Amino acid sequence: MAHTHTDSEEAVRKVRDLIKGIDTAMLTTVSADGLVTRPMKTQEVEFDGDLCFLTKKDTNNYRELLNHSSVNVAYEKLLDTTYDDPNLVLVKVKAETAEYWETGSKIKMVAHLFKRLTGRDVSESDLNKTVEMNA
């Protein structure tokens, strides 16, 4: 059966309804080391099949997009269940590495901005770290 314009419109409407009200998406790009996922704030435009995010040119995610434009975007709403739900299961993941962003740290942000303003070499690694977890 051929897809019609109406099918496409319905698909866009369904996705729009599913992601409505979720401000942060997880954007996965491809780096030289493999897949990298980071939180991105969705720009507030009506979803028509395109998603919009802002980033800076001097970031790894921008360079990754230039080298490999295919991405994955994931949105998640909280589970609509209770802890006594017999269908609820726990998924346990053994962490090998962890990546975190310290953009909420005012001291780190001020230091990062000061370095940029004074012309010192800074990278997003000042705010973004990957750590190895001990087994």
C-alpha positions in Angstrom: 0.0 0.0 0.0 1.4 3.4 -1.0 1.9 6.1 1.6 -0.3 9.1 1.1 0.2 12.7 2.1 -2.4 12.2 4.7 -0.4 9.3 6.3 2.6 11.6 6.5 0.6 14.4 8.1 -0.9 12.0 10.6 2.7 10.7 11.5 3.9 14.3 12.0 0.8 15.0 14.2 1.4 11.9 16.3 5.1 12.7 16.9 4.2 16.3 17.7 1.7 15.1 20.3 4.3 12.7 21.8 7.1 15.2 22.2 5.0 18.2 23.1 6.1 19.6 26.5 9.5 17.8 26.5 12.1 20.5 26.5 15.2 18.3 26.4 16.1 15.7 23.8 19.1 13.3 23.7 21.0 13.9 20.5 23.4 11.1 19.4 26.1 11.9 16.9 29.0 9.9 15.5 32.6 10.8 16.6 35.9 9.2 15.6 35.6 7.1 18.8 32.0 6.0 18.2 28.5 7.2 19.3 28.2 10.3 21.6 24.9 11.3 23.2 24.3 14.6 24.8 21.3 16.5 26.0 20.1 19.3 23.8 17.3 21.9 24.3 14.7 21.6 21.6 13.9 25.0 20.1 10.3 26.1 20.5 9.0 25.8 17.0 5.9 23.9 15.9 7.1 20.4 14.9 6.5 19.8 11.2 8.9 16.9 10.7 12.1 19.0 11.5 13.6 19.4 15.0 15.8 22.4 15.8 18.7 22.7 18.3 21.2 25.4 18.8 24.9 24.7 19.2 28.2 26.6 18.8 30.7 26.1 15.9 33.6 25.5 18.3 32.0 22.3 19.9 32.6 18.6 19.3 29.0 18.0 18.4 29.1 20.6 15.6 32.3 19.1 14.2 30.8 15.6 14.4 27.7 16.8 12.5 30.0 18.2 9.7 31.7 14.9 9.4 28.7 12.6 9.7 25.2 14.2 9.4 23.2 11.2 10.5 21.9 11.5 14.0 19.5 9.9 16.4 17.2 12.0 18.6 15.4 10.5 21.6 12.7 12.0 23.8 11.3 10.3 27.0 8.4 11.1 29.2 8.3 9.6 32.7 6.7 6.2 33.2 3.0 6.4 34.0 3.0 3.6 36.6 3.5 2.9 40.3 6.2 0.9 42.1 3.8 -1.9 42.9 3.0 -2.5 39.1 3.6 -6.3 38.6 4.7 -5.5 35.0 7.5 -3.1 36.2 11.0 -4.4 36.0 14.4 -2.9 37.0 17.0 -2.5 34.3 20.5 -2.4 35.8 23.4 -1.1 33.7 27.1 -1.6 34.7 28.7 1.8 33.9 32.1 1.6 32.2 32.4 5.4 31.5 30.3 8.4 32.5 30.0 11.7 30.7 28.8 14.8 32.5 28.3 18.5 31.9 28.9 21.1 34.5 27.1 24.0 32.9 25.1 24.4 36.0 28.2 25.2 38.0 28.4 29.0 38.1 32.1 29.0 39.1 33.1 26.7 36.3 31.0 28.8 33.8 32.6 32.1 35.0 36.1 30.5 34.7 35.3 29.2 31.3 33.9 32.5 30.1 36.9 34.4 31.6 39.3 32.2 29.7 37.5 32.8 26.5 37.3 36.6 27.1 41.1 36.8 27.8 41.9 34.8 24.7 43.2 31.8 26.5 42.7 28.4 24.8 39.5 26.8 26.0 37.6 23.8 24.8 34.2 22.5 25.8 36.2 19.9 27.8 36.4 22.6 30.6 32.7 21.9 31.1 32.3 18.4 29.7 34.2 15.4 31.1 34.2 11.7 30.5 35.4 9.6 33.4 36.3 5.9 33.5 34.5 3.9 36.1 36.5 1.3 38.0 35.3 -2.3 37.7 
